[in-house]
Amino acid sequence: MGLTHKINTPATQDATLIRLIKQAGGIPFVKTNVPQTMLSFESGNPLFGRSSNPYNPERITGGSSGGEGGLLGSDGSVVGIGSDM
């Protein structure tokens, strides 16, 4: 959720969705950026900064799943799961 007080405190177990993806043979490899507490139209937070548009770095990716949109838009992944909400 982009909260600075959560830095260096990884989850102790996988979320149900991640567990199911792994059981199906998928390989989750990245957690993309989200707005702090998901309460913004811009995908950025004090922990990871602002997500840039892969086609124009002067623009933002926007939205609560903007980090995922930027990853998909730059062909960094073939699928996203939109787990922000």
N, C-alpha and C positions, 0 to 999 in steps of 0.2 A: 504493500500500500504506500510505498515511498516515504515511510516514517523513519526519521533519523534514529530514534531510540530503539529501532529494531535491528540496527546494523550489528553484524557479527552474532546474531542469534538465529541460526537456521532452524527450520522445523525439525522436530524429533521423529516425525513419520510422514510418509507421503499422503497427500490428499487422495480421496477416493478416485477422482478422475485420473490422476497420475498413476495410481496403482493399476487401474483398468487398462490404461494405455500401455503400460509396461507388460501386463499379462497378455495383451494382444500382439506383443512383439515390437511396439513402438519404442522410440528412444527420445524421451524429452531431453532437450539439450540447452534450453535457455529460458529464462524468465524475463519477459520484456517490460519496458517502462510503462508506468501508469501515473496519473496525477496523484498528488498527495491526498490521501483518503478518498480518492476517486470523485472529488467534488469540484471538477473543473472541466472546461472544454478544451484545455490544452494539456498534452501529455508531457508533464514535467514535474519534478519535485526536488526538494533540497538535497536528497540523497544521491540521485543519479543525474540530475539536471534535466534539460529539455531534450525531447526527441525531435530530431531534424527530419525533414522530408527527404527521402533518398534521391529525388529528382531535382530538388532545389533546396540546398541547405539554409537558405535565407527564410524558408517557410517551415512551419511546424507540421507534425503529422496530425495533430488534433485528436480530440475525442478521448474517452477513457481507455480505449484499446489502441492508442496511437503508436506505442512502441511496437506492438504486434503488426499494425498496419505498415509501419516503416520496414520491418523485417520482411514481411511478405512482399511488399512493393519492390524491394531490392533483390528479390529472389534468394533471400537468406534461408528460407524454409518453404516447404511445399504445402504446409497446413498450419493453422493456428487454432487454438481451442477457446480463446476469449474467456479466460477464467477470472476476469476482473470483477464481475458482479454475479 
